[in-house]
Amino acid sequence: MQSVEMKKVKILDDSQNEIEVDIKSFYQHLKKYHSIGESLHEERGHYFTVDEKFRKKIKQLLDLNS
């Protein structure tokens, strides 16, 4: 069985609370469900306004941690 390495990073939610996420799966979710416009994403009780600026920031974190 092949192990999948998870890259955990800390990001701030809309209330400036820190949350740790697996950056690859988080980015994949954003691409699938929040790819255009502005929307709200909820992650374990934390809320994120997803817009183009946020998507770019998450993509940069993914690139840095790949």
PyMOL Python script that loads the backbone (N, CA, C, O; Angstrom):
from pymol import cmd

cmd.read_pdbstr("""\
ATOM      1  N   MET A   1       0.837  -1.171   0.000  1.00  0.00           N
ATOM      2  CA  MET A   1       0.000   0.000   0.000  1.00  0.00           C
ATOM      3  C   MET A   1       0.888   1.242   0.000  1.00  0.00           C
ATOM      4  O   MET A   1       1.895   1.299   0.705  1.00  0.00           O
ATOM      5  N   GLN A   2       0.504   2.218  -0.789  1.00  0.00           N
ATOM      6  CA  GLN A   2       1.279   3.447  -0.920  1.00  0.00           C
ATOM      7  C   GLN A   2       0.799   4.470   0.108  1.00  0.00           C
ATOM      8  O   GLN A   2      -0.405   4.677   0.263  1.00  0.00           O
ATOM      9  N   SER A   3       1.728   5.105   0.805  1.00  0.00           N
ATOM     10  CA  SER A   3       1.324   6.115   1.779  1.00  0.00           C
ATOM     11  C   SER A   3       1.221   7.471   1.103  1.00  0.00           C
ATOM     12  O   SER A   3       2.016   7.813   0.228  1.00  0.00           O
ATOM     13  N   VAL A   4       0.239   8.222   1.521  1.00  0.00           N
ATOM     14  CA  VAL A   4       0.025   9.563   0.983  1.00  0.00           C
ATOM     15  C   VAL A   4       0.487  10.562   2.032  1.00  0.00           C
ATOM     16  O   VAL A   4      -0.006  10.574   3.160  1.00  0.00           O
ATOM     17  N   GLU A   5       1.434  11.395   1.646  1.00  0.00           N
ATOM     18  CA  GLU A   5       1.967  12.383   2.571  1.00  0.00           C
ATOM     19  C   GLU A   5       1.054  13.599   2.604  1.00  0.00           C
ATOM     20  O   GLU A   5       0.757  14.197   1.570  1.00  0.00           O
ATOM     21  N   MET A   6       0.618  13.954   3.794  1.00  0.00           N
ATOM     22  CA  MET A   6      -0.232  15.129   3.946  1.00  0.00           C
ATOM     23  C   MET A   6       0.619  16.298   4.404  1.00  0.00           C
ATOM     24  O   MET A   6       1.393  16.190   5.356  1.00  0.00           O
ATOM     25  N   LYS A   7       0.465  17.413   3.712  1.00  0.00           N
ATOM     26  CA  LYS A   7       1.191  18.626   4.090  1.00  0.00           C
ATOM     27  C   LYS A   7       0.234  19.536   4.838  1.00  0.00           C
ATOM     28  O   LYS A   7      -0.672  20.126   4.249  1.00  0.00           O
ATOM     29  N   LYS A   8       0.443  19.643   6.131  1.00  0.00           N
ATOM     30  CA  LYS A   8      -0.401  20.487   6.964  1.00  0.00           C
ATOM     31  C   LYS A   8       0.182  21.901   7.017  1.00  0.00           C
ATOM     32  O   LYS A   8       1.379  22.088   7.235  1.00  0.00           O
ATOM     33  N   VAL A   9      -0.677  22.875   6.815  1.00  0.00           N
ATOM     34  CA  VAL A   9      -0.281  24.277   6.957  1.00  0.00           C
ATOM     35  C   VAL A   9      -1.324  24.990   7.800  1.00  0.00           C
ATOM     36  O   VAL A   9      -2.468  24.544   7.897  1.00  0.00           O
ATOM     37  N   LYS A  10      -0.931  26.082   8.399  1.00  0.00           N
ATOM     38  CA  LYS A  10      -1.847  26.877   9.212  1.00  0.00           C
ATOM     39  C   LYS A  10      -2.281  28.103   8.416  1.00  0.00           C
ATOM     40  O   LYS A  10      -1.455  28.823   7.854  1.00  0.00           O
ATOM     41  N   ILE A  11      -3.593  28.325   8.379  1.00  0.00           N
ATOM     42  CA  ILE A  11      -4.147  29.496   7.707  1.00  0.00           C
ATOM     43  C   ILE A  11      -5.118  30.178   8.657  1.00  0.00           C
ATOM     44  O   ILE A  11      -5.557  29.593   9.647  1.00  0.00           O
ATOM     45  N   LEU A  12      -5.445  31.426   8.339  1.00  0.00           N
ATOM     46  CA  LEU A  12      -6.376  32.196   9.179  1.00  0.00           C
ATOM     47  C   LEU A  12      -7.760  32.194   8.548  1.00  0.00           C
ATOM     48  O   LEU A  12      -7.905  32.366   7.338  1.00  0.00           O
ATOM     49  N   ASP A  13      -8.783  31.997   9.392  1.00  0.00           N
ATOM     50  CA  ASP A  13     -10.151  32.083   8.908  1.00  0.00           C
ATOM     51  C   ASP A  13     -10.596  33.541   8.879  1.00  0.00           C
ATOM     52  O   ASP A  13      -9.808  34.440   9.172  1.00  0.00           O
ATOM     53  N   ASP A  14     -11.858  33.776   8.525  1.00  0.00           N
ATOM     54  CA  ASP A  14     -12.367  35.148   8.424  1.00  0.00           C
ATOM     55  C   ASP A  14     -12.325  35.906   9.743  1.00  0.00           C
ATOM     56  O   ASP A  14     -12.307  37.137   9.744  1.00  0.00           O
ATOM     57  N   SER A  15     -12.309  35.187  10.875  1.00  0.00           N
ATOM     58  CA  SER A  15     -12.244  35.823  12.198  1.00  0.00           C
ATOM     59  C   SER A  15     -10.824  35.901  12.738  1.00  0.00           C
ATOM     60  O   SER A  15     -10.606  36.219  13.907  1.00  0.00           O
ATOM     61  N   GLN A  16      -9.848  35.601  11.857  1.00  0.00           N
ATOM     62  CA  GLN A  16      -8.425  35.623  12.205  1.00  0.00           C
ATOM     63  C   GLN A  16      -8.030  34.551  13.212  1.00  0.00           C
ATOM     64  O   GLN A  16      -7.063  34.715  13.955  1.00  0.00           O
ATOM     65  N   ASN A  17      -8.787  33.446  13.233  1.00  0.00           N
ATOM     66  CA  ASN A  17      -8.432  32.283  14.042  1.00  0.00           C
ATOM     67  C   ASN A  17      -7.612  31.339  13.173  1.00  0.00           C
ATOM     68  O   ASN A  17      -7.907  31.140  11.995  1.00  0.00           O
ATOM     69  N   GLU A  18      -6.579  30.764  13.779  1.00  0.00           N
ATOM     70  CA  GLU A  18      -5.689  29.869  13.044  1.00  0.00           C
ATOM     71  C   GLU A  18      -6.279  28.463  12.989  1.00  0.00           C
ATOM     72  O   GLU A  18      -6.794  27.954  13.985  1.00  0.00           O
ATOM     73  N   ILE A  19      -6.196  27.843  11.815  1.00  0.00           N
ATOM     74  CA  ILE A  19      -6.651  26.464  11.637  1.00  0.00           C
ATOM     75  C   ILE A  19      -5.626  25.733  10.774  1.00  0.00           C
ATOM     76  O   ILE A  19      -5.068  26.300   9.835  1.00  0.00           O
ATOM     77  N   GLU A  20      -5.392  24.483  11.104  1.00  0.00           N
ATOM     78  CA  GLU A  20      -4.451  23.673  10.342  1.00  0.00           C
ATOM     79  C   GLU A  20      -5.227  22.839   9.322  1.00  0.00           C
ATOM     80  O   GLU A  20      -6.208  22.180   9.666  1.00  0.00           O
ATOM     81  N   VAL A  21      -4.780  22.875   8.073  1.00  0.00           N
ATOM     82  CA  VAL A  21      -5.434  22.118   7.006  1.00  0.00           C
ATOM     83  C   VAL A  21      -4.392  21.356   6.194  1.00  0.00           C
ATOM     84  O   VAL A  21      -3.219  21.728   6.153  1.00  0.00           O
ATOM     85  N   ASP A  22      -4.841  20.293   5.555  1.00  0.00           N
ATOM     86  CA  ASP A  22      -4.023  19.596   4.567  1.00  0.00           C
ATOM     87  C   ASP A  22      -4.130  20.426   3.293  1.00  0.00           C
ATOM     88  O   ASP A  22      -5.180  20.448   2.652  1.00  0.00           O
ATOM     89  N   ILE A  23      -3.062  21.098   2.929  1.00  0.00           N
ATOM     90  CA  ILE A  23      -3.106  22.098   1.862  1.00  0.00           C
ATOM     91  C   ILE A  23      -3.518  21.506   0.514  1.00  0.00           C
ATOM     92  O   ILE A  23      -4.222  22.162  -0.254  1.00  0.00           O
ATOM     93  N   LYS A  24      -3.095  20.289   0.218  1.00  0.00           N
ATOM     94  CA  LYS A  24      -3.442  19.694  -1.070  1.00  0.00           C
ATOM     95  C   LYS A  24      -4.941  19.415  -1.172  1.00  0.00           C
ATOM     96  O   LYS A  24      -5.568  19.785  -2.165  1.00  0.00           O
ATOM     97  N   SER A  25      -5.518  18.775  -0.173  1.00  0.00           N
ATOM     98  CA  SER A  25      -6.952  18.472  -0.235  1.00  0.00           C
ATOM     99  C   SER A  25      -7.785  19.745  -0.119  1.00  0.00           C
ATOM    100  O   SER A  25      -8.853  19.836  -0.723  1.00  0.00           O
ATOM    101  N   PHE A  26      -7.314  20.727   0.646  1.00  0.00           N
ATOM    102  CA  PHE A  26      -8.024  22.001   0.768  1.00  0.00           C
ATOM    103  C   PHE A  26      -8.067  22.708  -0.591  1.00  0.00           C
ATOM    104  O   PHE A  26      -9.112  23.209  -1.005  1.00  0.00           O
ATOM    105  N   TYR A  27      -6.932  22.742  -1.274  1.00  0.00           N
ATOM    106  CA  TYR A  27      -6.867  23.377  -2.594  1.00  0.00           C
ATOM    107  C   TYR A  27      -7.741  22.636  -3.602  1.00  0.00           C
ATOM    108  O   TYR A  27      -8.444  23.263  -4.394  1.00  0.00           O
ATOM    109  N   GLN A  28      -7.699  21.305  -3.573  1.00  0.00           N
ATOM    110  CA  GLN A  28      -8.538  20.521  -4.486  1.00  0.00           C
ATOM    111  C   GLN A  28     -10.022  20.803  -4.244  1.00  0.00           C
ATOM    112  O   GLN A  28     -10.796  20.905  -5.196  1.00  0.00           O
ATOM    113  N   HIS A  29     -10.418  20.929  -2.986  1.00  0.00           N
ATOM    114  CA  HIS A  29     -11.812  21.257  -2.662  1.00  0.00           C
ATOM    115  C   HIS A  29     -12.179  22.638  -3.220  1.00  0.00           C
ATOM    116  O   HIS A  29     -13.248  22.811  -3.805  1.00  0.00           O
ATOM    117  N   LEU A  30     -11.295  23.608  -3.036  1.00  0.00           N
ATOM    118  CA  LEU A  30     -11.567  24.954  -3.555  1.00  0.00           C
ATOM    119  C   LEU A  30     -11.727  24.934  -5.066  1.00  0.00           C
ATOM    120  O   LEU A  30     -12.621  25.585  -5.607  1.00  0.00           O
ATOM    121  N   LYS A  31     -10.860  24.186  -5.754  1.00  0.00           N
ATOM    122  CA  LYS A  31     -10.954  24.090  -7.213  1.00  0.00           C
ATOM    123  C   LYS A  31     -12.286  23.469  -7.639  1.00  0.00           C
ATOM    124  O   LYS A  31     -12.887  23.901  -8.622  1.00  0.00           O
ATOM    125  N   LYS A  32     -12.741  22.474  -6.914  1.00  0.00           N
ATOM    126  CA  LYS A  32     -13.960  21.751  -7.291  1.00  0.00           C
ATOM    127  C   LYS A  32     -15.234  22.530  -6.950  1.00  0.00           C
ATOM    128  O   LYS A  32     -16.163  22.572  -7.756  1.00  0.00           O
ATOM    129  N   TYR A  33     -15.285  23.140  -5.779  1.00  0.00           N
ATOM    130  CA  TYR A  33     -16.533  23.744  -5.295  1.00  0.00           C
ATOM    131  C   TYR A  33     -16.540  25.265  -5.230  1.00  0.00           C
ATOM    132  O   TYR A  33     -17.609  25.867  -5.124  1.00  0.00           O
ATOM    133  N   HIS A  34     -15.382  25.893  -5.289  1.00  0.00           N
ATOM    134  CA  HIS A  34     -15.295  27.350  -5.124  1.00  0.00           C
ATOM    135  C   HIS A  34     -14.378  27.958  -6.186  1.00  0.00           C
ATOM    136  O   HIS A  34     -13.576  28.838  -5.872  1.00  0.00           O
ATOM    137  N   SER A  35     -14.483  27.508  -7.432  1.00  0.00           N
ATOM    138  CA  SER A  35     -13.494  27.880  -8.448  1.00  0.00           C
ATOM    139  C   SER A  35     -13.705  29.256  -9.063  1.00  0.00           C
ATOM    140  O   SER A  35     -12.764  29.828  -9.611  1.00  0.00           O
ATOM    141  N   ILE A  36     -14.911  29.799  -8.986  1.00  0.00           N
ATOM    142  CA  ILE A  36     -15.167  31.116  -9.578  1.00  0.00           C
ATOM    143  C   ILE A  36     -15.972  31.975  -8.608  1.00  0.00           C
ATOM    144  O   ILE A  36     -16.667  31.477  -7.722  1.00  0.00           O
ATOM    145  N   GLY A  37     -15.849  33.282  -8.812  1.00  0.00           N
ATOM    146  CA  GLY A  37     -16.635  34.215  -8.011  1.00  0.00           C
ATOM    147  C   GLY A  37     -16.222  34.230  -6.555  1.00  0.00           C
ATOM    148  O   GLY A  37     -15.088  33.904  -6.205  1.00  0.00           O
ATOM    149  N   GLU A  38     -17.166  34.614  -5.714  1.00  0.00           N
ATOM    150  CA  GLU A  38     -16.939  34.676  -4.264  1.00  0.00           C
ATOM    151  C   GLU A  38     -17.953  33.789  -3.576  1.00  0.00           C
ATOM    152  O   GLU A  38     -19.141  33.819  -3.894  1.00  0.00           O
ATOM    153  N   SER A  39     -17.474  32.997  -2.629  1.00  0.00           N
ATOM    154  CA  SER A  39     -18.356  32.112  -1.874  1.00  0.00           C
ATOM    155  C   SER A  39     -17.806  31.947  -0.466  1.00  0.00           C
ATOM    156  O   SER A  39     -16.715  32.423  -0.150  1.00  0.00           O
ATOM    157  N   LEU A  40     -18.568  31.275   0.366  1.00  0.00           N
ATOM    158  CA  LEU A  40     -18.170  31.039   1.754  1.00  0.00           C
ATOM    159  C   LEU A  40     -17.890  29.554   1.934  1.00  0.00           C
ATOM    160  O   LEU A  40     -18.708  28.714   1.559  1.00  0.00           O
ATOM    161  N   HIS A  41     -16.742  29.234   2.504  1.00  0.00           N
ATOM    162  CA  HIS A  41     -16.365  27.851   2.782  1.00  0.00           C
ATOM    163  C   HIS A  41     -16.318  27.662   4.288  1.00  0.00           C
ATOM    164  O   HIS A  41     -15.752  28.485   5.007  1.00  0.00           O
ATOM    165  N   GLU A  42     -16.918  26.566   4.765  1.00  0.00           N
ATOM    166  CA  GLU A  42     -16.881  26.222   6.191  1.00  0.00           C
ATOM    167  C   GLU A  42     -15.993  25.002   6.365  1.00  0.00           C
ATOM    168  O   GLU A  42     -16.139  24.010   5.651  1.00  0.00           O
ATOM    169  N   GLU A  43     -15.086  25.078   7.304  1.00  0.00           N
ATOM    170  CA  GLU A  43     -14.143  23.984   7.593  1.00  0.00           C
ATOM    171  C   GLU A  43     -14.077  23.801   9.092  1.00  0.00           C
ATOM    172  O   GLU A  43     -13.454  24.599   9.793  1.00  0.00           O
ATOM    173  N   ARG A  44     -14.726  22.738   9.596  1.00  0.00           N
ATOM    174  CA  ARG A  44     -14.703  22.418  11.029  1.00  0.00           C
ATOM    175  C   ARG A  44     -15.055  23.622  11.902  1.00  0.00           C
ATOM    176  O   ARG A  44     -14.382  23.891  12.897  1.00  0.00           O
ATOM    177  N   GLY A  45     -16.108  24.343  11.527  1.00  0.00           N
ATOM    178  CA  GLY A  45     -16.571  25.480  12.312  1.00  0.00           C
ATOM    179  C   GLY A  45     -15.860  26.791  12.027  1.00  0.00           C
ATOM    180  O   GLY A  45     -16.132  27.797  12.682  1.00  0.00           O
ATOM    181  N   HIS A  46     -14.956  26.794  11.063  1.00  0.00           N
ATOM    182  CA  HIS A  46     -14.249  28.007  10.658  1.00  0.00           C
ATOM    183  C   HIS A  46     -14.752  28.411   9.275  1.00  0.00           C
ATOM    184  O   HIS A  46     -15.016  27.558   8.427  1.00  0.00           O
ATOM    185  N   TYR A  47     -14.881  29.714   9.056  1.00  0.00           N
ATOM    186  CA  TYR A  47     -15.418  30.212   7.796  1.00  0.00           C
ATOM    187  C   TYR A  47     -14.367  31.000   7.026  1.00  0.00           C
ATOM    188  O   TYR A  47     -13.590  31.765   7.598  1.00  0.00           O
ATOM    189  N   PHE A  48     -14.366  30.790   5.705  1.00  0.00           N
ATOM    190  CA  PHE A  48     -13.422  31.443   4.811  1.00  0.00           C
ATOM    191  C   PHE A  48     -14.182  32.038   3.640  1.00  0.00           C
ATOM    192  O   PHE A  48     -14.954  31.343   2.979  1.00  0.00           O
ATOM    193  N   THR A  49     -13.970  33.319   3.380  1.00  0.00           N
ATOM    194  CA  THR A  49     -14.505  33.936   2.174  1.00  0.00           C
ATOM    195  C   THR A  49     -13.542  33.591   1.050  1.00  0.00           C
ATOM    196  O   THR A  49     -12.377  33.988   1.064  1.00  0.00           O
ATOM    197  N   VAL A  50     -14.053  32.839   0.070  1.00  0.00           N
ATOM    198  CA  VAL A  50     -13.218  32.377  -1.030  1.00  0.00           C
ATOM    199  C   VAL A  50     -13.452  33.281  -2.235  1.00  0.00           C
ATOM    200  O   VAL A  50     -14.542  33.324  -2.805  1.00  0.00           O
ATOM    201  N   ASP A  51     -12.396  34.000  -2.606  1.00  0.00           N
ATOM    202  CA  ASP A  51     -12.424  34.849  -3.795  1.00  0.00           C
ATOM    203  C   ASP A  51     -11.099  34.626  -4.525  1.00  0.00           C
ATOM    204  O   ASP A  51     -10.300  33.781  -4.123  1.00  0.00           O
ATOM    205  N   GLU A  52     -10.873  35.376  -5.585  1.00  0.00           N
ATOM    206  CA  GLU A  52      -9.657  35.149  -6.380  1.00  0.00           C
ATOM    207  C   GLU A  52      -8.389  35.354  -5.553  1.00  0.00           C
ATOM    208  O   GLU A  52      -7.428  34.599  -5.705  1.00  0.00           O
ATOM    209  N   LYS A  53      -8.371  36.345  -4.696  1.00  0.00           N
ATOM    210  CA  LYS A  53      -7.202  36.608  -3.850  1.00  0.00           C
ATOM    211  C   LYS A  53      -6.931  35.417  -2.913  1.00  0.00           C
ATOM    212  O   LYS A  53      -5.784  35.001  -2.749  1.00  0.00           O
ATOM    213  N   PHE A  54      -7.989  34.877  -2.304  1.00  0.00           N
ATOM    214  CA  PHE A  54      -7.837  33.735  -1.404  1.00  0.00           C
ATOM    215  C   PHE A  54      -7.359  32.505  -2.168  1.00  0.00           C
ATOM    216  O   PHE A  54      -6.473  31.794  -1.694  1.00  0.00           O
ATOM    217  N   ARG A  55      -7.935  32.238  -3.354  1.00  0.00           N
ATOM    218  CA  ARG A  55      -7.513  31.089  -4.158  1.00  0.00           C
ATOM    219  C   ARG A  55      -6.039  31.195  -4.529  1.00  0.00           C
ATOM    220  O   ARG A  55      -5.322  30.195  -4.491  1.00  0.00           O
ATOM    221  N   LYS A  56      -5.579  32.384  -4.886  1.00  0.00           N
ATOM    222  CA  LYS A  56      -4.165  32.578  -5.229  1.00  0.00           C
ATOM    223  C   LYS A  56      -3.273  32.320  -4.014  1.00  0.00           C
ATOM    224  O   LYS A  56      -2.211  31.711  -4.141  1.00  0.00           O
ATOM    225  N   LYS A  57      -3.698  32.775  -2.852  1.00  0.00           N
ATOM    226  CA  LYS A  57      -2.923  32.575  -1.623  1.00  0.00           C
ATOM    227  C   LYS A  57      -2.786  31.078  -1.306  1.00  0.00           C
ATOM    228  O   LYS A  57      -1.705  30.608  -0.951  1.00  0.00           O
ATOM    229  N   ILE A  58      -3.884  30.346  -1.438  1.00  0.00           N
ATOM    230  CA  ILE A  58      -3.847  28.904  -1.157  1.00  0.00           C
ATOM    231  C   ILE A  58      -2.988  28.185  -2.192  1.00  0.00           C
ATOM    232  O   ILE A  58      -2.258  27.257  -1.844  1.00  0.00           O
ATOM    233  N   LYS A  59      -3.061  28.595  -3.457  1.00  0.00           N
ATOM    234  CA  LYS A  59      -2.233  27.998  -4.516  1.00  0.00           C
ATOM    235  C   LYS A  59      -0.752  28.233  -4.212  1.00  0.00           C
ATOM    236  O   LYS A  59       0.069  27.334  -4.394  1.00  0.00           O
ATOM    237  N   GLN A  60      -0.408  29.438  -3.749  1.00  0.00           N
ATOM    238  CA  GLN A  60       0.987  29.730  -3.390  1.00  0.00           C
ATOM    239  C   GLN A  60       1.451  28.838  -2.238  1.00  0.00           C
ATOM    240  O   GLN A  60       2.573  28.334  -2.261  1.00  0.00           O
ATOM    241  N   LEU A  61       0.599  28.642  -1.235  1.00  0.00           N
ATOM    242  CA  LEU A  61       0.949  27.767  -0.123  1.00  0.00           C
ATOM    243  C   LEU A  61       1.137  26.328  -0.604  1.00  0.00           C
ATOM    244  O   LEU A  61       2.038  25.625  -0.146  1.00  0.00           O
ATOM    245  N   LEU A  62       0.285  25.900  -1.523  1.00  0.00           N
ATOM    246  CA  LEU A  62       0.413  24.558  -2.091  1.00  0.00           C
ATOM    247  C   LEU A  62       1.754  24.427  -2.807  1.00  0.00           C
ATOM    248  O   LEU A  62       2.473  23.448  -2.606  1.00  0.00           O
ATOM    249  N   ASP A  63       2.091  25.404  -3.639  1.00  0.00           N
ATOM    250  CA  ASP A  63       3.353  25.370  -4.389  1.00  0.00           C
ATOM    251  C   ASP A  63       4.564  25.359  -3.452  1.00  0.00           C
ATOM    252  O   ASP A  63       5.544  24.662  -3.714  1.00  0.00           O
ATOM    253  N   LEU A  64       4.500  26.124  -2.367  1.00  0.00           N
ATOM    254  CA  LEU A  64       5.606  26.179  -1.424  1.00  0.00           C
ATOM    255  C   LEU A  64       5.783  24.875  -0.658  1.00  0.00           C
ATOM    256  O   LEU A  64       6.887  24.546  -0.225  1.00  0.00           O
ATOM    257  N   ASN A  65       4.689  24.136  -0.494  1.00  0.00           N
ATOM    258  CA  ASN A  65       4.725  22.931   0.324  1.00  0.00           C
ATOM    259  C   ASN A  65       4.666  21.650  -0.492  1.00  0.00           C
ATOM    260  O   ASN A  65       4.420  20.576   0.058  1.00  0.00           O
ATOM    261  N   SER A  66       4.887  21.750  -1.781  1.00  0.00           N
ATOM    262  CA  SER A  66       4.862  20.548  -2.631  1.00  0.00           C
ATOM    263  C   SER A  66       6.259  19.996  -2.826  1.00  0.00           C
ATOM    264  O   SER A  66       6.435  18.988  -3.511  1.00  0.00           O
TER     265      SER A  66
END
""", "prot")
cmd.dss("prot")
cmd.show_as("cartoon", "prot")
cmd.util.cbc("prot")
cmd.orient("prot")
